[in-house]
Amino acid sequence: MDYIDGFVVAVPEANKQKYIDHAVTAAAVFKEHGALRLVECWGDDVPDGVQTSFPQSVKCCEGETVVFSWIVWPSREARDAGMEKVMSDPRMSEENHPMPFDGNRLIYGGFQMLVNE
């Protein structure tokens, strides 16, 4: 069954187009190294919570929007091998591909798919 890498990050609203450009470039690199699909979603209805919420999780500030993303891999093994290649790919270096957001507030993790209907 497919393996998923999930991400949540706060992105300055002023950087929306920079983020889109960043994501399109990254998608090509990830797919070249084995990913099946990369999905990026710009927050549209992401309320603040009382105890927990997406905005709280990434310390979203005024003028920022939460982005929710995932990458689909054919397996955990494909993800591990592909991610290693992506991280060493010069196109993804900070100099060549700077992040248009604060990477210190990026939440990410790998997930085994349980249901795919």
Buried (B, 14 or more C-beta within 10 A) or exposed (E): EBBBBBBBBBBBEEBBEBBEEBBEBBBEBBBEBBBEEBEBEBBEEBEEEEEEBBBEBBEBEEEBBBBBBBBBBBBBEBBEBBBEBBEEBEEBEEEEBEBBBBEEBBEEEBEEEEEEE
